[in-house]
Amino acid sequence: MLFKLLPKFSNSNTNERIELIQRYIHLFSHESLVCLTSDREFVGEHRIKYLNDNRIRYYIHIRENFWVVQPHNDKQIKASWVFTDLPMNGCRLNHRIVYLNNQLCYLSGSKGKDKQGNSELQTVISFNKPEDALELYKERWLIDTASRALKTRTFSINSTHLTELERIEKLFALVIVAFKWAYLVRDYLNKYVRPISIRKHGKKAKSLFKHGLTYIASVLLNAYLQDNIDLHMHFFFTYLVDLYWIILHRLFVFLKN
């Protein structure tokens, strides 16, 4: 996970987001960047132009009230109007390219229900491989899950009393290591040891992440389960080895430039 702590309480601006993308490309190369997904708060002309100009695939959720321009007739319409006839649980790619904030992109839409059971339209913009937009944007839920685990549900990193940015950054890095460990263990448990049961309403009885963290805690605190500790240490050291090669690659790039 690549991150940067900012000395402010508000959201990052366009330049700060572009700077983080450039930092990733500098460290790991443009070829390793499969695509970029983001929420509706992070849409802007300068950012979309940067992504298009640098041939970076993106799948970004936009608000329903965003206005777009259809190049074939120069007509301005709301993005949601393109999918007014979309049935419930339906999804569709609009094959006609449009202008959003003066930048060309494609629209994809899916209709479902929100937590209150009301109809909800999800509109995603893309440019490169728009046919994959809705499927790849679903992967963004992993980011939301990680954010909830780090901030409130499990690690409660927001509760820290640290105030110095450098110390907070180190704390966050340690929490990320623990998060990665739990993530790897939960994958192994769910696939090979003890899959999470599904309740009557169709949802999992426990989050996948908490499944791994709870198991690690039970092994570390229960003497009868100490025989299983090698499994977790294997995953942990595998992660450290990966981290070691990332650091070496970063050092190589720094010395090369």
Backbone as JSON, one array per atom type, in Angstrom:
{
  "sequence": "MLFKLLPKFSNSNTNERIELIQRYIHLFSHESLVCLTSDREFVGEHRIKYLNDNRIRYYIHIRENFWVVQPHNDKQIKASWVFTDLPMNGCRLNHRIVYLNNQLCYLSGSKGKDKQGNSELQTVISFNKPEDALELYKERWLIDTASRALKTRTFSINSTHLTELERIEKLFALVIVAFKWAYLVRDYLNKYVRPISIRKHGKKAKSLFKHGLTYIASVLLNAYLQDNIDLHMHFFFTYLVDLYWIILHRLFVFLKN",
  "N": [[0.85, -1.19, 0.0], [0.67, 2.1, -0.96], [1.04, 5.26, 0.38], [0.41, 8.65, 1.51], [0.69, 10.94, 4.06], [-1.1, 13.85, 4.81], [-0.73, 17.23, 5.93], [-3.29, 18.23, 6.93], [-6.89, 18.47, 7.41], [-8.79, 18.26, 5.44], [-9.9, 16.85, 2.22], [-7.6, 15.44, -0.2], [-6.16, 17.4, -2.86], [-6.33, 17.86, -6.48], [-3.69, 18.07, -7.57], [-2.19, 16.85, -5.55], [-3.13, 14.24, -5.66], [-2.37, 13.48, -8.23], [0.36, 13.65, -7.89], [0.8, 11.5, -6.15], [0.17, 9.34, -7.82], [2.19, 9.64, -9.75], [4.37, 9.16, -8.14], [3.98, 6.47, -7.55], [4.3, 5.34, -10.13], [6.95, 6.03, -10.56], [8.21, 4.42, -8.66], [7.32, 1.78, -9.19], [6.89, 1.41, -11.9], [5.17, 2.2, -14.98], [3.92, 0.12, -16.3], [3.07, -1.67, -14.35], [0.81, -0.57, -13.32], [-2.36, -1.32, -13.37], [-5.05, -0.3, -13.39], [-6.99, 2.57, -12.32], [-9.18, 3.31, -9.7], [-11.75, 5.3, -8.29], [-13.77, 7.31, -6.03], [-16.8, 9.34, -6.28], [-16.15, 11.86, -5.31], [-13.77, 12.59, -6.34], [-13.45, 13.69, -8.95], [-12.35, 15.57, -11.64], [-11.55, 18.06, -14.13], [-8.81, 18.53, -14.72], [-7.57, 16.31, -13.6], [-8.75, 14.09, -14.97], [-7.89, 14.71, -17.52], [-5.13, 14.4, -17.18], [-4.99, 11.62, -16.7], [-5.99, 10.59, -19.12], [-4.12, 11.66, -20.97], [-1.8, 10.37, -20.16], [-2.35, 7.79, -20.66], [-3.54, 6.11, -18.7], [-5.54, 3.7, -17.38], [-8.79, 4.14, -16.07], [-11.51, 3.97, -13.76], [-14.09, 5.58, -12.64], [-16.43, 6.55, -10.28], [-19.23, 8.62, -10.69], [-21.37, 11.39, -9.73], [-24.99, 11.43, -9.99], [-26.02, 13.8, -10.94], [-24.22, 14.94, -12.67], [-23.32, 16.75, -15.58], [-23.09, 15.98, -19.03], [-21.78, 16.18, -22.4], [-22.97, 15.34, -25.55], [-21.12, 14.49, -28.3], [-22.08, 13.99, -30.93], [-24.37, 15.48, -31.33], [-24.03, 17.78, -29.92], [-25.5, 18.18, -27.62], [-26.37, 18.88, -24.28], [-26.72, 16.86, -21.49], [-27.88, 15.24, -18.47], [-25.84, 12.81, -16.88], [-27.18, 10.64, -15.77], [-29.49, 10.44, -17.27], [-28.94, 8.91, -19.47], [-29.34, 6.34, -18.7], [-32.0, 5.94, -18.04], [-33.89, 4.04, -18.81], [-32.93, 1.73, -17.78], [-33.29, -1.44, -16.34], [-34.07, -2.74, -13.01], [-31.33, -4.13, -11.28], [-29.97, -4.26, -13.6], [-27.33, -3.65, -16.04], [-25.23, -1.62, -18.13], [-23.22, -0.57, -20.89], [-22.68, 2.53, -22.33], [-22.2, 3.06, -25.6], [-21.64, 5.33, -27.01], [-19.36, 7.9, -27.05], [-18.74, 10.57, -24.73], [-18.47, 14.02, -23.59], [-17.11, 14.95, -20.54], [-16.61, 17.41, -18.28], [-15.08, 18.65, -20.25], [-13.52, 16.58, -21.18], [-13.04, 13.58, -23.0], [-14.89, 10.58, -22.56], [-16.31, 7.36, -21.63], [-19.56, 6.18, -20.61], [-20.81, 4.04, -18.11], [-23.41, 2.15, -16.61], [-25.16, 0.89, -13.74], [-27.93, -0.5, -12.02], [-29.3, -0.76, -8.83], [-30.21, -1.48, -5.4], [-30.09, 0.66, -2.54], [-28.96, 0.8, 0.94], [-31.31, 1.36, 2.25], [-33.17, 0.22, 0.67], [-34.01, 1.6, -1.54], [-34.16, 2.56, -5.01], [-31.1, 2.77, -6.78], [-28.75, 4.33, -8.84], [-25.68, 3.62, -10.3], [-23.1, 5.24, -11.78], [-20.36, 5.02, -13.89], [-17.36, 6.34, -15.16], [-15.06, 5.97, -17.88], [-12.26, 5.39, -20.11], [-10.28, 3.87, -21.48], [-10.73, 0.55, -22.43], [-13.62, 0.39, -21.79], [-15.56, -1.56, -21.57], [-14.95, -3.11, -19.41], [-15.53, -1.67, -17.2], [-17.61, -1.68, -15.1], [-17.24, -4.16, -13.9], [-14.56, -4.1, -12.96], [-14.67, -1.89, -11.32], [-16.03, -2.83, -9.14], [-14.09, -3.98, -7.58], [-13.28, -2.0, -5.97], [-14.46, -2.07, -3.5], [-12.82, -3.38, -1.78], [-11.04, -1.44, -0.97], [-12.68, 0.21, 0.59], [-13.33, -1.61, 2.61], [-10.8, -2.04, 3.75], [-10.27, 0.55, 4.65], [-12.27, 0.94, 6.6], [-11.49, -1.03, 8.43], [-8.96, -0.13, 9.22], [-9.44, 2.44, 10.25], [-11.67, 2.46, 12.06], [-13.2, 0.01, 12.8], [-11.43, -2.12, 13.61], [-8.55, -1.58, 14.04], [-8.66, 1.08, 14.86], [-7.19, 3.45, 14.25], [-7.64, 6.13, 14.16], [-7.95, 6.88, 16.74], [-5.56, 7.46, 17.89], [-3.26, 9.33, 19.91], [-1.14, 10.62, 18.91], [0.53, 13.38, 17.42], [2.53, 14.4, 15.8], [3.45, 14.39, 12.43], [5.34, 12.68, 11.28], [5.61, 10.61, 13.16], [3.03, 9.59, 13.19], [2.93, 8.62, 10.61], [4.76, 6.5, 10.75], [3.46, 4.87, 12.6], [1.17, 4.24, 11.11], [2.33, 2.77, 9.05], [3.18, 0.47, 10.44], [0.7, -0.54, 11.2], [-0.31, -1.18, 8.71], [1.33, -3.34, 8.03], [0.41, -5.24, 9.91], [-2.22, -5.4, 9.03], [-1.87, -6.5, 6.47], [-0.86, -8.99, 7.15], [-3.04, -10.17, 8.51], [-4.81, -10.19, 6.37], [-3.67, -12.01, 4.55], [-3.73, -14.37, 6.08], [-6.52, -14.68, 6.48], [-7.34, -15.24, 3.86], [-6.17, -17.74, 3.42], [-7.4, -19.28, 5.44], [-10.11, -19.13, 4.7], [-10.14, -20.44, 2.29], [-8.93, -22.98, 2.67], [-9.16, -24.0, 5.29], [-11.32, -23.14, 7.23], [-14.07, -22.12, 6.02], [-16.05, -19.12, 5.95], [-19.28, -19.05, 7.32], [-22.5, -18.66, 5.73], [-25.19, -16.54, 6.38], [-28.83, -16.59, 6.77], [-29.87, -14.37, 5.45], [-28.14, -14.09, 3.39], [-25.7, -12.84, 3.71], [-22.25, -12.85, 4.84], [-21.29, -14.37, 7.94], [-19.23, -13.22, 9.3], [-16.81, -10.68, 8.71], [-14.33, -11.06, 6.16], [-11.79, -10.06, 6.68], [-11.76, -9.7, 9.5], [-12.03, -12.3, 10.23], [-9.49, -13.43, 9.72], [-7.88, -11.87, 11.47], [-8.97, -12.4, 14.01], [-8.38, -15.1, 14.24], [-5.57, -15.11, 14.27], [-5.12, -13.73, 16.67], [-6.25, -15.56, 18.48], [-4.5, -17.71, 18.26], [-2.07, -16.62, 19.14], [-2.68, -15.99, 21.78], [-3.6, -18.28, 22.96], [-2.37, -21.07, 24.42], [-2.74, -23.7, 23.64], [-3.0, -23.62, 20.94], [-0.59, -23.04, 19.85], [0.88, -24.61, 18.16], [0.05, -24.0, 15.64], [1.23, -21.7, 14.91], [3.3, -21.5, 13.13], [2.24, -21.38, 10.57], [1.16, -18.77, 10.38], [3.44, -17.25, 10.82], [4.85, -17.94, 8.57], [3.37, -16.68, 6.51], [3.74, -14.07, 7.37], [6.55, -13.63, 7.19], [6.85, -14.09, 4.49], [5.58, -11.85, 3.5], [7.34, -9.89, 4.52], [9.63, -10.48, 3.03], [8.75, -9.8, 0.46], [8.39, -7.07, 0.91], [11.02, -6.37, 1.36], [12.2, -6.68, -1.19], [10.82, -4.73, -2.57], [11.8, -2.41, -1.33], [14.48, -2.6, -2.09], [14.2, -2.3, -4.86], [13.22, 0.31, -4.94], [15.45, 1.67, -3.92], [17.29, 1.12, -5.94], [16.13, 2.5, -8.11], [16.32, 5.09, -7.13], [19.14, 5.46, -6.95], [19.78, 5.15, -9.59], [18.7, 7.38, -10.8]],
  "CA": [[0.0, 0.0, 0.0], [1.41, 3.35, -1.07], [0.23, 6.32, 0.96], [1.08, 9.88, 1.91], [-0.08, 11.69, 5.04], [-1.13, 15.28, 4.51], [-0.87, 18.05, 7.15], [-4.57, 18.94, 6.9], [-8.05, 17.62, 7.68], [-9.62, 18.18, 4.25], [-9.5, 15.89, 1.2], [-6.48, 15.8, -1.08], [-6.55, 18.1, -4.08], [-5.96, 17.18, -7.73], [-2.24, 18.0, -7.7], [-1.68, 15.87, -4.58], [-3.48, 12.9, -6.17], [-1.5, 13.22, -9.38], [1.7, 13.44, -7.35], [0.86, 10.14, -5.62], [0.22, 8.44, -8.98], [3.53, 9.75, -10.31], [5.29, 8.48, -7.21], [3.81, 5.03, -7.77], [4.93, 5.0, -11.41], [8.39, 6.16, -10.36], [8.69, 3.3, -7.85], [6.94, 0.45, -9.65], [6.77, 1.46, -13.36], [3.83, 2.43, -15.56], [3.36, -1.16, -16.74], [2.45, -2.37, -13.22], [-0.43, 0.11, -12.97], [-3.42, -1.92, -14.17], [-6.09, 0.71, -13.54], [-7.24, 3.41, -11.16], [-10.58, 3.48, -9.36], [-11.95, 6.29, -7.23], [-15.16, 7.65, -5.76], [-17.34, 10.49, -6.99], [-15.6, 13.11, -4.82], [-12.46, 12.83, -6.92], [-13.57, 13.89, -10.4], [-12.01, 16.94, -12.04], [-11.08, 18.14, -15.52], [-7.35, 18.4, -14.79], [-7.19, 14.93, -13.28], [-9.16, 13.23, -16.08], [-6.98, 15.01, -18.63], [-3.85, 13.77, -16.85], [-5.13, 10.17, -16.89], [-6.11, 10.34, -20.56], [-2.85, 11.99, -21.64], [-0.77, 9.4, -19.78], [-2.86, 6.44, -20.99], [-3.79, 5.36, -17.47], [-6.92, 3.24, -17.32], [-9.48, 4.57, -14.86], [-12.93, 3.68, -13.61], [-14.43, 6.53, -11.59], [-17.85, 6.73, -9.99], [-19.62, 10.03, -10.72], [-22.7, 11.67, -9.2], [-26.05, 11.37, -11.0], [-26.35, 15.13, -11.47], [-23.15, 15.44, -13.54], [-23.73, 17.04, -16.94], [-22.18, 15.55, -20.09], [-22.12, 16.69, -23.73], [-22.9, 14.33, -26.6], [-20.45, 15.1, -29.46], [-22.78, 13.82, -32.21], [-25.4, 16.52, -31.52], [-23.68, 18.9, -29.03], [-26.56, 18.34, -26.63], [-25.96, 18.68, -22.9], [-27.69, 16.08, -20.72], [-27.36, 14.65, -17.24], [-25.32, 11.46, -17.11], [-28.18, 9.64, -15.35], [-30.54, 10.31, -18.28], [-28.54, 7.87, -20.43], [-29.73, 5.02, -18.19], [-33.34, 6.02, -17.48], [-34.64, 2.82, -19.12], [-32.2, 0.57, -17.26], [-34.11, -2.15, -15.35], [-33.45, -3.05, -11.73], [-30.25, -5.14, -11.36], [-29.4, -4.25, -14.94], [-26.1, -2.89, -16.26], [-25.05, -1.35, -19.56], [-22.19, 0.36, -21.36], [-23.13, 3.44, -23.38], [-21.12, 2.98, -26.58], [-21.37, 6.65, -27.56], [-18.46, 8.65, -26.19], [-19.29, 11.87, -24.32], [-17.56, 14.94, -22.92], [-17.36, 15.27, -19.14], [-15.6, 18.41, -17.9], [-14.25, 18.89, -21.44], [-12.69, 15.42, -21.44], [-13.77, 12.46, -23.59], [-14.96, 9.36, -21.76], [-17.49, 6.52, -21.82], [-20.41, 6.01, -19.43], [-21.37, 2.72, -17.82], [-24.37, 2.29, -15.52], [-25.79, -0.29, -13.14], [-29.0, -0.09, -11.11], [-29.58, -1.7, -7.74], [-30.86, -0.87, -4.26], [-29.2, 1.1, -1.48], [-29.2, 0.14, 2.22], [-32.7, 1.58, 2.63], [-34.04, -0.47, -0.27], [-34.42, 2.5, -2.62], [-33.45, 2.39, -6.27], [-29.87, 3.56, -6.83], [-28.0, 4.2, -10.08], [-24.24, 3.81, -10.19], [-22.55, 5.6, -13.09], [-18.89, 4.95, -13.88], [-16.74, 6.84, -16.38], [-13.81, 5.31, -18.26], [-11.84, 5.72, -21.47], [-9.62, 2.69, -22.02], [-11.45, -0.68, -22.13], [-14.82, 0.71, -21.03], [-16.39, -2.75, -21.36], [-14.58, -3.71, -18.12], [-15.7, -0.63, -16.18], [-18.43, -2.06, -13.95], [-16.66, -5.33, -13.23], [-13.36, -3.72, -12.25], [-14.98, -0.92, -10.27], [-16.46, -3.58, -7.96], [-12.94, -4.28, -6.75], [-13.01, -0.89, -5.07], [-15.0, -2.35, -2.17], [-11.68, -3.78, -0.94], [-10.49, -0.21, -0.39], [-13.6, 0.61, 1.65], [-13.16, -2.56, 3.7], [-9.52, -1.73, 4.4], [-10.4, 1.84, 5.33], [-13.05, 0.74, 7.82], [-10.7, -1.81, 9.38], [-7.85, 0.67, 9.74], [-9.88, 3.65, 10.95], [-12.63, 2.33, 13.17], [-13.68, -1.29, 13.24], [-10.48, -3.05, 14.2], [-7.33, -0.95, 14.55], [-9.0, 2.38, 15.44], [-6.02, 4.31, 14.14], [-8.07, 7.51, 14.39], [-7.95, 7.15, 18.17], [-4.22, 7.73, 18.37], [-3.01, 10.66, 20.47], [0.04, 11.18, 18.27], [0.26, 14.62, 16.67], [3.6, 14.66, 14.84], [3.15, 13.69, 11.18], [6.33, 11.61, 11.05], [5.28, 9.49, 14.05], [1.77, 9.01, 12.7], [3.27, 7.88, 9.4], [5.39, 5.24, 11.17], [2.39, 4.05, 13.19], [0.33, 3.76, 10.02], [3.09, 1.74, 8.34], [3.12, -0.74, 11.26], [-0.66, -1.05, 11.12], [-0.44, -1.78, 7.38], [1.97, -4.66, 8.11], [-0.53, -6.1, 10.62], [-3.37, -5.59, 8.15], [-1.47, -7.42, 5.41], [-0.74, -10.31, 7.77], [-4.41, -10.67, 8.72], [-5.41, -10.39, 5.05], [-3.14, -13.26, 3.99], [-4.23, -15.48, 6.88], [-7.95, -14.89, 6.22], [-7.47, -15.89, 2.56], [-5.83, -19.15, 3.59], [-8.44, -19.91, 6.25], [-11.37, -19.2, 3.97], [-10.01, -21.36, 1.16], [-8.44, -24.32, 2.97], [-9.35, -24.47, 6.66], [-12.63, -22.94, 7.81], [-14.79, -21.06, 5.29], [-17.04, -18.37, 6.73], [-20.66, -19.48, 7.05], [-23.41, -17.67, 5.15], [-26.44, -16.46, 7.12], [-30.05, -16.74, 5.99], [-30.09, -13.2, 4.6], [-27.2, -14.13, 2.28], [-24.44, -12.19, 4.04], [-21.31, -13.64, 5.62], [-21.44, -14.22, 9.38], [-18.12, -12.41, 9.79], [-16.02, -10.12, 7.62], [-13.16, -11.87, 5.84], [-10.61, -9.53, 7.35], [-11.85, -9.98, 10.93], [-11.83, -13.75, 10.33], [-8.05, -13.66, 9.84], [-7.33, -11.21, 12.66], [-9.43, -13.14, 15.19], [-7.65, -16.37, 14.32], [-4.21, -14.8, 14.69], [-5.18, -13.4, 18.1], [-6.52, -16.78, 19.26], [-3.28, -18.52, 18.26], [-1.06, -15.96, 19.96], [-3.1, -15.9, 23.19], [-4.01, -19.59, 23.45], [-1.2, -21.96, 24.41], [-3.09, -24.96, 22.98], [-2.96, -23.43, 19.49], [0.73, -22.56, 19.47], [1.42, -25.43, 17.07], [-0.36, -23.43, 14.36], [1.82, -20.38, 14.72], [4.2, -21.51, 11.98], [1.46, -20.96, 9.4], [1.06, -17.32, 10.36], [4.78, -16.7, 10.66], [5.2, -18.14, 7.16], [2.76, -15.59, 5.76], [4.34, -12.81, 7.79], [7.89, -13.5, 6.63], [6.68, -13.94, 3.04], [5.29, -10.43, 3.29], [8.56, -9.12, 4.77], [10.51, -10.68, 1.88], [8.21, -8.95, -0.61], [8.69, -5.69, 1.28], [12.47, -6.21, 1.2], [12.49, -6.49, -2.62], [10.28, -3.42, -2.94], [12.75, -1.41, -0.84], [15.66, -2.69, -2.94], [13.83, -1.7, -6.14], [13.14, 1.76, -4.74], [16.82, 2.16, -3.79], [17.89, 1.05, -7.27], [15.59, 3.61, -8.91], [16.87, 6.34, -6.59], [20.56, 5.57, -7.32], [19.86, 5.25, -11.04], [18.36, 8.75, -11.2]],
  "C": [[0.88, 1.24, 0.0], [0.52, 4.47, -0.55], [1.1, 7.54, 1.27], [0.17, 10.62, 2.88], [0.04, 13.18, 4.73], [-1.37, 16.08, 5.79], [-2.15, 18.89, 7.15], [-5.69, 17.95, 7.11], [-8.92, 17.42, 6.44], [-9.11, 17.11, 3.28], [-8.28, 16.38, 0.43], [-7.0, 16.54, -2.3], [-6.01, 17.36, -5.31], [-4.46, 17.02, -7.87], [-1.65, 16.96, -6.76], [-1.98, 14.44, -5.04], [-2.6, 12.52, -7.35], [-0.08, 12.93, -8.9], [1.86, 12.02, -6.8], [0.92, 9.11, -6.74], [1.61, 8.46, -9.6], [4.57, 9.07, -9.44], [5.2, 6.98, -7.38], [4.51, 4.6, -9.05], [6.45, 5.06, -11.3], [8.96, 4.95, -9.63], [8.48, 1.95, -8.52], [6.75, 0.33, -11.16], [5.32, 1.62, -13.81], [3.15, 1.11, -15.91], [2.64, -1.89, -15.6], [1.12, -1.74, -12.8], [-1.55, -0.39, -13.87], [-4.53, -0.91, -14.43], [-6.24, 1.49, -12.25], [-8.74, 3.52, -10.95], [-10.69, 4.53, -8.26], [-13.42, 6.65, -7.13], [-15.53, 8.97, -6.41], [-16.81, 11.83, -6.5], [-14.33, 13.51, -5.55], [-12.49, 12.94, -8.44], [-13.27, 15.35, -10.72], [-11.41, 16.94, -13.43], [-9.58, 17.9, -15.61], [-6.91, 16.97, -14.55], [-7.54, 13.98, -14.41], [-8.24, 13.45, -17.28], [-5.62, 14.35, -18.41], [-3.91, 12.26, -17.12], [-5.22, 9.82, -18.37], [-4.8, 10.56, -21.28], [-1.77, 10.96, -21.37], [-1.22, 7.95, -19.97], [-2.98, 5.54, -19.75], [-5.26, 4.98, -17.44], [-7.55, 3.66, -16.01], [-10.95, 4.2, -14.93], [-13.4, 4.46, -12.39], [-15.94, 6.69, -11.48], [-18.18, 8.22, -9.98], [-21.03, 10.18, -10.15], [-23.73, 11.7, -10.34], [-26.34, 12.71, -11.65], [-25.24, 15.73, -12.33], [-23.7, 15.64, -14.96], [-22.66, 16.57, -17.92], [-22.67, 16.12, -21.41], [-21.94, 15.56, -24.74], [-22.3, 14.94, -27.86], [-21.25, 15.02, -30.76], [-23.88, 14.86, -32.43], [-25.17, 17.75, -30.64], [-24.75, 19.17, -27.99], [-26.03, 18.02, -25.24], [-27.07, 17.97, -22.13], [-27.05, 15.64, -19.41], [-26.93, 13.21, -17.51], [-26.35, 10.39, -16.78], [-29.26, 9.43, -16.4], [-30.22, 9.22, -19.3], [-29.08, 6.51, -20.02], [-31.14, 5.04, -17.57], [-34.16, 4.76, -17.71], [-33.96, 1.56, -18.59], [-33.05, -0.13, -16.2], [-33.35, -2.39, -14.05], [-32.51, -4.25, -11.88], [-29.66, -5.24, -12.76], [-28.12, -3.43, -15.01], [-25.89, -2.72, -17.76], [-23.91, -0.38, -19.78], [-22.79, 1.21, -22.46], [-21.99, 3.57, -24.4], [-20.81, 4.32, -27.25], [-20.51, 7.45, -26.58], [-19.05, 10.03, -25.9], [-18.17, 12.74, -23.76], [-18.02, 15.15, -21.48], [-16.24, 16.2, -18.68], [-14.57, 18.61, -19.02], [-13.3, 17.74, -21.77], [-13.54, 14.27, -21.97], [-13.75, 11.24, -22.68], [-16.23, 8.59, -22.11], [-18.26, 6.42, -20.51], [-20.87, 4.57, -19.33], [-22.29, 2.87, -16.62], [-24.88, 0.96, -15.02], [-26.82, 0.2, -12.12], [-29.25, -1.18, -10.09], [-30.33, -0.98, -6.64], [-29.83, -0.48, -3.21], [-29.57, 0.39, -0.18], [-30.64, 0.29, 2.7], [-33.69, 0.9, 1.7], [-34.53, 0.38, -1.41], [-33.57, 2.25, -3.87], [-32.23, 3.32, -6.33], [-29.12, 3.27, -8.14], [-26.53, 4.49, -9.82], [-23.68, 4.06, -11.59], [-21.03, 5.69, -12.99], [-18.37, 5.47, -15.21], [-15.42, 6.11, -16.62], [-13.45, 5.76, -19.67], [-11.22, 4.51, -22.15], [-10.34, 1.43, -21.52], [-12.71, -0.42, -21.29], [-15.72, -0.5, -20.77], [-16.09, -3.43, -20.02], [-14.92, -2.81, -16.94], [-16.43, -1.14, -14.93], [-17.83, -3.22, -13.18], [-15.43, -4.93, -12.4], [-13.65, -2.71, -11.14], [-15.46, -1.63, -9.0], [-15.31, -3.88, -7.02], [-12.65, -3.17, -5.74], [-13.55, -1.13, -3.66], [-13.9, -2.82, -1.23], [-11.06, -2.57, -0.26], [-11.36, 0.25, 0.77], [-13.47, -0.3, 2.86], [-11.89, -2.29, 4.48], [-9.62, -0.45, 5.21], [-11.17, 1.7, 6.63], [-12.25, -0.01, 8.87], [-9.6, -0.97, 10.01], [-8.32, 1.82, 10.62], [-10.72, 3.37, 12.19], [-12.81, 0.9, 13.66], [-12.66, -2.1, 14.05], [-9.27, -2.35, 14.83], [-7.57, 0.41, 15.21], [-7.82, 3.34, 15.42], [-6.38, 5.78, 14.35], [-8.04, 7.9, 15.86], [-6.58, 7.47, 18.72], [-4.1, 9.16, 18.9], [-1.74, 11.28, 19.89], [-0.35, 12.41, 17.45], [1.32, 14.92, 15.62], [3.39, 13.78, 13.61], [4.09, 12.51, 10.96], [6.02, 10.39, 11.92], [3.99, 8.81, 13.61], [2.04, 8.16, 11.47], [3.9, 6.53, 9.73], [4.36, 4.3, 11.79], [1.52, 3.44, 12.1], [1.02, 2.64, 9.25], [3.06, 0.42, 9.11], [1.73, -1.38, 11.19], [-0.9, -1.73, 9.78], [0.19, -3.17, 7.35], [1.02, -5.65, 8.79], [-1.75, -6.41, 9.76], [-3.05, -6.61, 7.06], [-1.37, -8.85, 5.94], [-2.12, -10.94, 7.94], [-5.09, -11.0, 7.38], [-4.95, -11.72, 4.44], [-3.68, -14.48, 4.75], [-5.71, -15.74, 6.59], [-8.18, -15.55, 4.87], [-7.22, -17.39, 2.68], [-6.92, -19.89, 4.36], [-9.72, -20.13, 5.45], [-11.32, -20.22, 2.84], [-9.75, -22.8, 1.6], [-8.81, -24.85, 4.36], [-10.8, -24.37, 7.11], [-13.35, -21.8, 7.09], [-15.83, -20.39, 6.18], [-18.45, -18.81, 6.33], [-21.49, -18.32, 6.52], [-24.72, -17.7, 5.93], [-27.65, -16.53, 6.19], [-30.29, -15.56, 5.05], [-29.07, -13.09, 3.47], [-25.86, -13.48, 2.55], [-23.56, -13.09, 4.89], [-21.48, -13.34, 7.11], [-20.37, -13.32, 9.98], [-17.35, -11.88, 8.59], [-14.77, -10.97, 7.41], [-11.93, -11.39, 6.59], [-10.62, -9.89, 8.84], [-11.66, -11.46, 11.2], [-10.35, -14.06, 10.53], [-7.47, -13.09, 11.11], [-7.73, -11.95, 13.93], [-8.66, -14.43, 15.36], [-6.21, -16.15, 14.77], [-4.17, -14.53, 16.18], [-5.39, -14.65, 18.95], [-5.28, -17.67, 19.33], [-2.23, -17.93, 19.2], [-1.4, -15.99, 21.45], [-3.47, -17.24, 23.79], [-2.87, -20.58, 23.31], [-1.48, -23.26, 23.66], [-3.02, -24.85, 21.45], [-1.59, -22.99, 18.99], [1.34, -23.36, 18.33], [1.1, -24.84, 15.71], [0.34, -22.13, 14.03], [2.75, -20.34, 13.51], [3.5, -21.05, 10.71], [1.46, -19.45, 9.28], [2.43, -16.67, 10.17], [5.26, -16.86, 9.23], [4.65, -17.0, 6.31], [3.43, -14.26, 6.09], [5.71, -12.61, 7.16], [7.85, -13.44, 5.1], [6.41, -12.48, 2.69], [6.54, -9.58, 3.49], [9.56, -9.27, 3.62], [10.06, -9.82, 0.71], [8.54, -7.49, -0.35], [10.18, -5.38, 1.07], [12.81, -5.93, -0.27], [11.94, -5.16, -3.13], [11.24, -2.31, -2.53], [14.0, -1.41, -1.7], [15.39, -2.04, -4.3], [13.79, -0.18, -6.04], [14.55, 2.37, -4.64], [17.53, 2.17, -5.14], [17.44, 2.21, -8.15], [16.19, 4.93, -8.45], [18.33, 6.54, -7.02], [20.71, 5.77, -8.83], [19.6, 6.68, -11.51], [19.21, 9.8, -10.5]]
}
